[in-house]
Amino acid sequence: MAESEETDWDAFLDKFQGPQRYEGAFDPTTWEQEFDQIPIFMKNAPTEINPKQNPDLACLQSIIFDEEQSSEEQAKTYKNEGNDYFKEKDYKKAVISYTEGLKKKCSDLELNTVLHTNRAAAHFYLGNYRSALNDAVAARKLNPSHLKAIIRGALCHVELKHFSEAMAWCEEGLKLDPQEKKLLEIRTKADRLKRTEERDLRKAKFQEKKEQSQKVALLKAIKDRNIRLSPVPSADEMAISKDLAEMSLDGLSSESGSGAKVYLEDTGSLTWPVLFLYPEHGQTDFISAFHEESRFFDHLVVMFEESPAWDTERKYVPKELELYFEDEERGDLYQINPETTLLEALQHKRYFVKAGTPAFLVLVKDAPFSKSYLFGKTVHQ
């Protein structure tokens, strides 16, 4: 008898030896993935559950969301699920759960109020302030005295910069509970932000008015000097006279890359941003503030006090330089005496200031490139 039992025991132990595996055992190389497919051990539930692929999970879901339950019971289950997600700060899933609860359209007004209020909170933390506000409004329609809905709606109005509306919501909530600390804080914040916004708006309007006044004065100063501006090629201006008095202020609004633009000083003088072009080398120089009474030669002396790196022949010497401007309409060139002032150049009857920045060509007198560049062009002295 004893020998028979020992033989049976040995046979039983033999089953555990060798390469054979238990039926349904985990694969040694993929056991973690298989383990994660067991509902109770899942780290993340699938967004869509296929009963054929996940029969166990589908079974659990059917138990939790039993269609035989009343709509109130199902809505409450979704509310509780949403609350769990909310505690975990998974606000997207919380919104989905609360939405599913609302879809049950149960007759429990208080439960629907809570679902809307809670979804408003989840939307708020996601930054969906308009959606959150819509839920707060919906909750108040169901229960006008629901304090949480009022608080969340007031918070949304603040984030949306509806400060007056936020204060109004706070006042309505404080009628229900004059000591509600959160509403008192929101009202104070909304009032402060509203005052700041109004102050900033007043400043902006004052600044806008001041800038417009400065532009009008600037345009008048330019007109009084008989300086011509190139018209802005817009549809509206095509129908407007090119007379300077009727010209759009936009003709002075263009700024250079440095932000410089024509400026009317308190003394009544003008300073201009001026561009010098060196076609021989494809180079430029930019003077951000060229006083209208300054001579070109004075600036050239400063600019070429030291030869630029591109002037390898050291031929750009102020006394050897010639200045020109181009009449774009006719294609002619006009030579300017370097001893003249900027104002005198701008008052030339064929000079038009383009985009608020006067531009001039600089060539070396009698240089081969200069002769080639000027060849075939009409040059006026």
CORQUI-V383464 format. One record per residue. N is the residue number from 0. RES is the residue in three letters. OMEGA is omega in whole degrees, 0 to 359 (* if undefined). NEAR is the number of other ideal C-beta (glycine too) atoms within 8 Angstrom. Layout:
N & RES & OMEGA & NEAR
N & RES & OMEGA & NEAR
This chain:
0 & MET & 180 & 4
1 & ALA & 180 & 5
2 & GLU & 179 & 6
3 & SER & 180 & 7
4 & GLU & 180 & 8
5 & GLU & 178 & 8
6 & THR & 178 & 8
7 & ASP & 181 & 8
8 & TRP & 178 & 8
9 & ASP & 179 & 8
10 & ALA & 179 & 8
11 & PHE & 180 & 7
12 & LEU & 180 & 8
13 & ASP & 180 & 8
14 & LYS & 183 & 7
15 & PHE & 181 & 4
16 & GLN & 179 & 5
17 & GLY & 186 & 4
18 & PRO & 184 & 3
19 & GLN & 180 & 4
20 & ARG & 175 & 5
21 & TYR & 176 & 4
22 & GLU & 181 & 4
23 & GLY & 181 & 3
24 & ALA & 177 & 6
25 & PHE & 174 & 7
26 & ASP & 184 & 7
27 & PRO & 184 & 5
28 & THR & 183 & 4
29 & THR & 186 & 8
30 & TRP & 181 & 9
31 & GLU & 178 & 6
32 & GLN & 179 & 7
33 & GLU & 181 & 10
34 & PHE & 182 & 9
35 & ASP & 179 & 9
36 & GLN & 177 & 7
37 & ILE & 187 & 9
38 & PRO & 186 & 8
39 & ILE & 182 & 4
40 & PHE & 182 & 7
41 & MET & 176 & 10
42 & LYS & 180 & 4
43 & ASN & 179 & 4
44 & ALA & 178 & 6
45 & PRO & 181 & 7
46 & THR & 177 & 3
47 & GLU & 185 & 4
48 & ILE & 176 & 9
49 & ASN & 183 & 7
50 & PRO & 181 & 7
51 & LYS & 181 & 4
52 & GLN & 181 & 5
53 & ASN & 183 & 11
54 & PRO & 181 & 8
55 & ASP & 181 & 8
56 & LEU & 177 & 12
57 & ALA & 179 & 11
58 & CYS & 179 & 8
59 & LEU & 179 & 9
60 & GLN & 180 & 9
61 & SER & 178 & 9
62 & ILE & 182 & 6
63 & ILE & 182 & 7
64 & PHE & 181 & 9
65 & ASP & 181 & 8
66 & GLU & 178 & 6
67 & GLU & 177 & 3
68 & GLN & 177 & 9
69 & SER & 180 & 6
70 & SER & 178 & 10
71 & GLU & 180 & 11
72 & GLU & 179 & 8
73 & GLN & 179 & 15
74 & ALA & 179 & 16
75 & LYS & 179 & 10
76 & THR & 178 & 12
77 & TYR & 178 & 15
78 & LYS & 179 & 15
79 & ASN & 178 & 8
80 & GLU & 178 & 9
81 & GLY & 178 & 19
82 & ASN & 178 & 10
83 & ASP & 178 & 8
84 & TYR & 181 & 12
85 & PHE & 179 & 13
86 & LYS & 179 & 6
87 & GLU & 181 & 6
88 & LYS & 174 & 6
89 & ASP & 190 & 8
90 & TYR & 179 & 12
91 & LYS & 179 & 8
92 & LYS & 177 & 9
93 & ALA & 178 & 15
94 & VAL & 180 & 13
95 & ILE & 181 & 9
96 & SER & 179 & 13
97 & TYR & 179 & 16
98 & THR & 178 & 9
99 & GLU & 178 & 9
100 & GLY & 179 & 16
101 & LEU & 180 & 12
102 & LYS & 180 & 6
103 & LYS & 176 & 11
104 & LYS & 179 & 5
105 & CYS & 184 & 11
106 & SER & 181 & 5
107 & ASP & 184 & 8
108 & LEU & 181 & 8
109 & GLU & 178 & 7
110 & LEU & 178 & 13
111 & ASN & 177 & 12
112 & THR & 180 & 13
113 & VAL & 179 & 10
114 & LEU & 178 & 15
115 & HIS & 182 & 16
116 & THR & 180 & 15
117 & ASN & 178 & 14
118 & ARG & 176 & 16
119 & ALA & 179 & 18
120 & ALA & 180 & 11
121 & ALA & 178 & 15
122 & HIS & 181 & 14
123 & PHE & 181 & 14
124 & TYR & 175 & 8
125 & LEU & 182 & 9
126 & GLY & 179 & 5
127 & ASN & 190 & 8
128 & TYR & 179 & 11
129 & ARG & 177 & 8
130 & SER & 178 & 9
131 & ALA & 179 & 15
132 & LEU & 178 & 13
133 & ASN & 178 & 8
134 & ASP & 178 & 14
135 & ALA & 178 & 16
136 & VAL & 179 & 9
137 & ALA & 179 & 9
138 & ALA & 180 & 16
139 & ARG & 176 & 12
140 & LYS & 179 & 6
141 & LEU & 181 & 10
142 & ASN & 184 & 10
143 & PRO & 183 & 5
144 & SER & 180 & 5
145 & HIS & 189 & 12
146 & LEU & 181 & 10
147 & LYS & 179 & 8
148 & ALA & 179 & 15
149 & ILE & 180 & 16
150 & ILE & 183 & 13
151 & ARG & 176 & 15
152 & GLY & 179 & 14
153 & ALA & 178 & 16
154 & LEU & 179 & 11
155 & CYS & 179 & 15
156 & HIS & 178 & 14
157 & VAL & 181 & 14
158 & GLU & 179 & 8
159 & LEU & 180 & 9
160 & LYS & 173 & 7
161 & HIS & 191 & 8
162 & PHE & 179 & 13
163 & SER & 178 & 8
164 & GLU & 179 & 8
165 & ALA & 180 & 15
166 & MET & 180 & 12
167 & ALA & 177 & 8
168 & TRP & 179 & 12
169 & CYS & 180 & 15
170 & GLU & 179 & 9
171 & GLU & 178 & 9
172 & GLY & 181 & 14
173 & LEU & 173 & 12
174 & LYS & 178 & 6
175 & LEU & 180 & 9
176 & ASP & 183 & 8
177 & PRO & 183 & 5
178 & GLN & 182 & 5
179 & GLU & 187 & 12
180 & LYS & 183 & 6
181 & LYS & 179 & 7
182 & LEU & 178 & 14
183 & LEU & 179 & 11
184 & GLU & 181 & 8
185 & ILE & 180 & 14
186 & ARG & 179 & 14
187 & THR & 180 & 8
188 & LYS & 181 & 9
189 & ALA & 179 & 16
190 & ASP & 179 & 10
191 & ARG & 181 & 8
192 & LEU & 178 & 11
193 & LYS & 179 & 11
194 & ARG & 179 & 8
195 & THR & 179 & 8
196 & GLU & 180 & 10
197 & GLU & 178 & 8
198 & ARG & 180 & 8
199 & ASP & 179 & 8
200 & LEU & 177 & 8
201 & ARG & 179 & 8
202 & LYS & 181 & 8
203 & ALA & 180 & 8
204 & LYS & 179 & 8
205 & PHE & 180 & 8
206 & GLN & 178 & 8
207 & GLU & 179 & 8
208 & LYS & 180 & 8
209 & LYS & 180 & 8
210 & GLU & 178 & 8
211 & GLN & 179 & 8
212 & SER & 179 & 8
213 & GLN & 179 & 9
214 & LYS & 179 & 10
215 & VAL & 179 & 9
216 & ALA & 179 & 9
217 & LEU & 180 & 13
218 & LEU & 179 & 12
219 & LYS & 180 & 8
220 & ALA & 179 & 11
221 & ILE & 179 & 13
222 & LYS & 181 & 10
223 & ASP & 180 & 6
224 & ARG & 182 & 11
225 & ASN & 175 & 6
226 & ILE & 184 & 10
227 & ARG & 177 & 8
228 & LEU & 174 & 12
229 & SER & 181 & 9
230 & PRO & 176 & 10
231 & VAL & 185 & 8
232 & PRO & 177 & 5
233 & SER & 182 & 8
234 & ALA & 182 & 5
235 & ASP & 185 & 7
236 & GLU & 177 & 11
237 & MET & 182 & 7
238 & ALA & 182 & 5
239 & ILE & 178 & 10
240 & SER & 179 & 4
241 & LYS & 176 & 7
242 & ASP & 186 & 6
243 & LEU & 182 & 10
244 & ALA & 182 & 5
245 & GLU & 185 & 7
246 & MET & 181 & 13
247 & SER & 176 & 10
248 & LEU & 179 & 9
249 & ASP & 179 & 8
250 & GLY & 179 & 14
251 & LEU & 188 & 13
252 & SER & 182 & 8
253 & SER & 180 & 9
254 & GLU & 176 & 9
255 & SER & 180 & 11
256 & GLY & 180 & 3
257 & SER & 180 & 8
258 & GLY & 182 & 6
259 & ALA & 176 & 9
260 & LYS & 181 & 12
261 & VAL & 187 & 11
262 & TYR & 177 & 8
263 & LEU & 182 & 10
264 & GLU & 178 & 8
265 & ASP & 180 & 3
266 & THR & 182 & 4
267 & GLY & 179 & 6
268 & SER & 179 & 9
269 & LEU & 169 & 14
270 & THR & 185 & 10
271 & TRP & 165 & 13
272 & PRO & 185 & 17
273 & VAL & 181 & 12
274 & LEU & 174 & 13
275 & PHE & 183 & 13
276 & LEU & 179 & 9
277 & TYR & 186 & 12
278 & PRO & 181 & 9
279 & GLU & 184 & 10
280 & HIS & 181 & 7
281 & GLY & 182 & 5
282 & GLN & 178 & 7
283 & THR & 169 & 7
284 & ASP & 182 & 8
285 & PHE & 175 & 11
286 & ILE & 187 & 10
287 & SER & 182 & 7
288 & ALA & 180 & 9
289 & PHE & 181 & 12
290 & HIS & 186 & 9
291 & GLU & 181 & 13
292 & GLU & 179 & 7
293 & SER & 178 & 10
294 & ARG & 176 & 9
295 & PHE & 184 & 15
296 & PHE & 181 & 9
297 & ASP & 179 & 8
298 & HIS & 179 & 11
299 & LEU & 179 & 12
300 & VAL & 180 & 9
301 & VAL & 183 & 7
302 & MET & 184 & 8
303 & PHE & 173 & 12
304 & GLU & 171 & 5
305 & GLU & 182 & 4
306 & SER & 177 & 7
307 & PRO & 184 & 8
308 & ALA & 182 & 5
309 & TRP & 179 & 7
310 & ASP & 184 & 10
311 & THR & 181 & 5
312 & GLU & 180 & 4
313 & ARG & 182 & 7
314 & LYS & 179 & 8
315 & TYR & 179 & 12
316 & VAL & 186 & 8
317 & PRO & 183 & 9
318 & LYS & 182 & 4
319 & GLU & 185 & 8
320 & LEU & 177 & 14
321 & GLU & 181 & 10
322 & LEU & 179 & 12
323 & TYR & 165 & 12
324 & PHE & 185 & 14
325 & GLU & 172 & 9
326 & ASP & 187 & 11
327 & GLU & 182 & 7
328 & GLU & 183 & 5
329 & ARG & 183 & 7
330 & GLY & 180 & 8
331 & ASP & 175 & 11
332 & LEU & 177 & 13
333 & TYR & 180 & 13
334 & GLN & 181 & 10
335 & ILE & 174 & 12
336 & ASN & 180 & 6
337 & PRO & 180 & 12
338 & GLU & 180 & 6
339 & THR & 178 & 9
340 & THR & 178 & 10
341 & LEU & 181 & 14
342 & LEU & 180 & 10
343 & GLU & 179 & 8
344 & ALA & 182 & 14
345 & LEU & 180 & 13
346 & GLN & 177 & 10
347 & HIS & 186 & 10
348 & LYS & 179 & 4
349 & ARG & 179 & 9
350 & TYR & 176 & 14
351 & PHE & 179 & 9
352 & VAL & 182 & 14
353 & LYS & 177 & 8
354 & ALA & 174 & 7
355 & GLY & 183 & 13
356 & THR & 176 & 13
357 & PRO & 181 & 14
358 & ALA & 182 & 10
359 & PHE & 178 & 14
360 & LEU & 178 & 12
361 & VAL & 179 & 11
362 & LEU & 176 & 14
363 & VAL & 184 & 12
364 & LYS & 174 & 8
365 & ASP & 177 & 5
366 & ALA & 181 & 10
367 & PRO & 180 & 5
368 & PHE & 182 & 10
369 & SER & 179 & 13
370 & LYS & 179 & 9
371 & SER & 182 & 7
372 & TYR & 183 & 10
373 & LEU & 184 & 10
374 & PHE & 177 & 6
375 & GLY & 180 & 3
376 & LYS & 174 & 9
377 & THR & 183 & 7
378 & VAL & 179 & 10
379 & HIS & 180 & 8
380 & GLN & * & 3
